[in-house]
Amino acid sequence: MAFPRPRPARTELPRQRVQTLQCGQGAVRAARFNADGNYCLTCGSDKTLKLWNPHKGTALRTYQGHGYEVLDAAGSFDNSQICSGGADKAVALWDVTTGQVVNCVQFNDEATVIVSGSIDSTVRCWDCRSRRPDPIQVLDEAKDGISSVKLSAHEILTGSVDGRVRRYDLRMGQLCSDYIGSPITSVCFSKDGQCVLAASLDSTLRLLDKDTGELLGEYTGHRSTTYRLDCVLNEQDTHVGCASEDGHVYFWDLVEGSLALSLPVGQGVVQSLAFHPRLPCLLVATQGQVTLWREDTFQPEGDPD
């Protein structure tokens, strides 16, 4: 007789602030964890990109080279390189150690290709190895600016201001397009690769079946009408989350659709969100600072039991 499987532990959401990073970069446009979640990148309106250990609250390096504010960044799987995109229309590839720009924003799994999305409605693929100044491929199906790009092993997921979520299957050579209607601000894959989450300017978060485009869930309660706000899934795919223009981060139960948490994180618009790949840990950018949030049971190092 087979023993029943143990019940999974109750999902914990980040509720307590454990670190505050005063970035000194003007407005922080994006905050992103690296591949293993040990470090993070912050993109500033002062044209700089910074590398941090957010768990200790320490700044490690500043990268300068963009001609205008930095809008997004990503780290390679081996933490040796960083790619960033800015309002100066440049995609930069950085050596983490030296801080040098080695070519001029998301990496593929092998860190051989960078994919960028632009306000000119194109998605461009750049070869990191040849470091050629011209893209190796341009995807121009969108009718308006590209607001969000994510990659899986063989897929490119994009959200556009034209109200469509597009998924390019590079292995099959196919394009799947789902019409949301309202301008898309952010898209992401679920961890299991079966769903797509999309945030839009009608203050609604939508969960779609990746293969069929079927609407699996709608989540409302936050405010998103003007700014490009991030959406996330937690590390267990049990909750969906979204930044809001009212200074909160909202989380909903993925299956039930009920609001699970309204987290007050600051004043004004929440500029950026990033969820840790393995832990109930959240990065939040508001104005000129980034805060790190953990679950209630988390004990910071040095705290008494």
Secondary structure, DSSP 8 states (H G I E B T S, - for coil): ---------------EEEEEEE--SSSEEEEEE-TTSS-EEEEETTSEEEEEETTTTEEEEEEE--SS-EEEEEE-TTSSEEEEEETTS-EEEEETTT--EEE--EE-TTSSEEEEE-TTS-EEEEETTT--SS-SEEE---SS-EEEEEE-SSEEEEEETTSEEEEEETTTTEEEEEE-SS-EEEEEE-TTSSEEEEEETTTEEEEEETTT--EEEEEESS--SSS---EEE-TTSSEEEEE-TTSEEEEEETTT--EEEEEE--SS-EEEEEE-SSSSEEEEEETTEEEEEE-TT---TT---
